[in-house]
Amino acid sequence: MSDEERIRLETEKLRAEITKLIAETGQVKMSTLLAPFLAAAGVIGATAAIVKLMFP
């Protein structure tokens, strides 16, 4: 394998890794954004269920 082929393969591998990291970063950002809203929705839902049980 020539040096040019090796460099080309390593470059392609790095590009694939970068693409994967960018996708994972997007998922982390989305999870970070949604987590507080989902937690709040859970608390509100649980509170509503408890209130409904206590005051039928």
C-alpha positions as CSV (number, residue, x, y, z in Angstrom):
1,M,0.0,0.0,0.0
2,S,1.4,3.3,-1.0
3,D,1.6,6.3,1.3
4,E,-1.1,8.1,-0.7
5,E,-3.5,5.2,-0.3
6,R,-2.8,4.9,3.4
7,I,-3.3,8.7,3.9
8,R,-6.6,8.5,1.8
9,L,-7.9,5.6,3.9
10,E,-7.0,7.4,7.2
11,T,-8.7,10.6,6.0
12,E,-11.8,8.6,5.1
13,K,-11.8,7.0,8.5
14,L,-11.4,10.3,10.3
15,R,-14.2,11.8,8.3
16,A,-16.5,8.9,9.3
17,E,-15.5,9.4,12.9
18,I,-16.2,13.1,12.8
19,T,-19.6,12.5,11.2
20,K,-20.4,10.1,13.9
21,L,-19.4,12.5,16.6
22,I,-21.4,15.3,15.1
23,A,-24.5,13.0,15.1
24,E,-23.9,12.0,18.7
25,T,-23.5,15.7,19.7
26,G,-26.9,16.5,18.2
27,Q,-28.5,13.6,20.2
28,V,-26.9,14.9,23.4
29,K,-28.1,18.4,22.8
30,M,-31.6,17.2,22.1
31,S,-31.6,15.0,25.3
32,T,-30.3,17.9,27.3
33,L,-33.0,20.2,25.9
34,L,-35.9,17.7,26.4
35,A,-34.9,16.2,29.8
36,P,-36.2,19.1,32.0
37,F,-39.5,19.3,30.1
38,L,-40.1,15.6,30.3
39,A,-39.3,15.6,34.1
40,A,-41.8,18.5,34.6
41,A,-44.4,16.7,32.6
42,G,-43.9,13.6,34.8
43,V,-44.3,15.6,38.0
44,I,-47.4,17.4,36.7
45,G,-48.9,14.1,35.6
46,A,-48.1,12.4,39.0
47,T,-49.6,15.4,40.8
48,A,-52.7,15.3,38.8
49,A,-53.1,11.6,39.4
50,I,-52.7,12.0,43.2
51,V,-55.1,15.0,43.3
52,K,-57.7,13.0,41.3
53,L,-57.4,10.1,43.8
54,M,-57.8,12.3,46.8
55,F,-60.7,14.4,45.4
56,P,-62.8,12.1,43.2
